[in-house]
Amino acid sequence: MSEPEAQHPAPASGADGDLRLASQICFAVYSAAHAFNRAYKPLLDGLGLTYPQYLVLLLLWEQDGLTMKAVGQRLYLDSGTLTPLLKRLEAAGLVRRARDAVDERLMRINLTEAGAALRQKAMPFPDEIFCAAGQPAERLIALRDEIVALRDSLHASAAGERDRA
């Protein structure tokens, strides 16, 4: 059973059932993500990284030694996507994957010295991306917070749908 209509805002165009591509917030977010990938590409090429690999390193620079499950949860990646990504980072000498000493069911991901050293080389990236975006930093931060709230609402909605099924 759906909730009352008043709780769901009308499409931005004001027309119900607007299926034009330009009217879709999902496409705006999707295409913005591709634009971010293009903006990051020359920066990451200098480090020999892909954007998903960079995201893993960002997470490990915050907190080294996470479990593979924790990395997947934080990055919203399933193990089928994450495992080959981590194997490539390991082959490049940037991370080590090892079974947890206490609970061998857990796979821990640790930075190598080379992986930790890349952090210093990546330090200018956020400023370069802010500059490329051509928006004031405050606006970009507010936009990020809005997108995170949207993402969290969508995840909660999807979880609620699974629970009802």
N, C-alpha and C positions, 0 to 999 in steps of 0.2 A: 504494500500500500504506500502511495506517495504522500509526501508532506504537503501542507497547504501551499497553493500557488504563490502566495505573498512572500514566502521565504526564499523563492528562487527568482533572481533578477531576470528581466527580459534580456534577450540578445542585444548586443551593443547597437545594432542597426534599428532596433525597435520592431523588427518583423519576426514573428514566430516562425521557427523552422528554416531560418536563413542558412542555407548550405553553401554559400559562396566562400571560396577559400580565404579571401581577404577578411572575412568576418570571424574566422576561427581563431580563438586565443591559442588553441593547441598548436596551430601552424605558426603563429607569431613566436611562441616559445621555441618550437622546433627549429625554425629558420634562424632565430637568434643564437641558438646553441651551435648551429653550423657556422655562423659568422664568428662566434667566439673561437671555434676550432681553427678557422682560417687566420684569425688574429694571432693565436698562440703558435701556429705552425712554424713560422720562421724563428721564433724564440726557442721552441723546443727542439727544432732540427739542430740547433747549435749544441744541444746537450745529448743528442741522439735518442730523444724520447718521443713517444706518442702522447697525445693528450690523456688517454686513460692511464698510461704509466705515470704521467705527471701527477694525476689525482692520487694514485696510490702513494707516491713519494710524499706529497703534501700531507697526507694522513699520517704516514710513518714519521715525518719530521715533527709532527705534533706529539705523537705518542708511539715510540718504537716498541716492537715486541708484541704487537696486537695479534690475536688469533686470526686465522683466515676467515672464520665466520664473522668476526667483528669488522674486518675490512670490508667484506661483502655487504654487511648490513649498513655500514656507514656510507658506502658508495652506491648502494642500491644495485648491486651486481650479484647474479647467481654464481654458484661455483663453476658451472660450465663455461662462463665467461671469464671469471676471475682466475681459475687455475692456469690456463695458457698465458694469461697476462703476467702472472707472477713467475711462471717458468721462464718467460722471456727476460724479465727483470733479473732473475737469478742467473741466467746464461750471460747477461751483460755484466755480471759482477756487482750489481747494485743492492740486492737483497739476498738473504739466506732464508730458506724454508727449513724448519726442523720441528720434529715432534716435541711437544711440551714434556719436560722432564717429570712432572707430577702426573699429568693426564695425557697419555700417549694418543688419545683420540683427537686431541687438539693439535692443529698445525700452527706454529708461531712464525710470524714474519718479522725478521730483523734486518735493519739496514746494515750494509757493509760499510767500511770506511769510505769507499768510493761513493756509495749512495748517500751517505751523510754529507760528504764534501760537495755534492751537487747543490745542496741547499743554498750555499753562499752564491753560487752562480745564478740561481733562480731568484735571488732577492729583488732585483729590479723589475721582475715581470709584472707584479700587481700595478706598479706605477705606469708601466708602459701600456697595459691594458686599459687603465683608467684614461690615459691620454688618448688612446685609439678610439675609445667610446665617445669622446667629444662631449661628455656630460660632466656637470659638477660632481665631485666625489660624494657629496651629501645625497644627491639625487640617485646615484648608482647604489649607494648603501640602502636607501629607502626602497628602491626597486628590488634589490636582493631580498630584503626582509619580506616584501609583499609576495615575491615568487616562492620563498620558503613557506610562507603561510598557505599559499595556494597549493603547493606540493603536499603539505601536511594534511590539508583538508581533503585533497583527492585520495591520498593514502587511507585516511580514516574512512572515507566513503566506500572505497573499494573493500576495505576490511569488513565494514558493516554489511556490504552486499554478500561477501563470502560467508559471513556468520548467519545470514538469513537463508542462504541456499541449502 
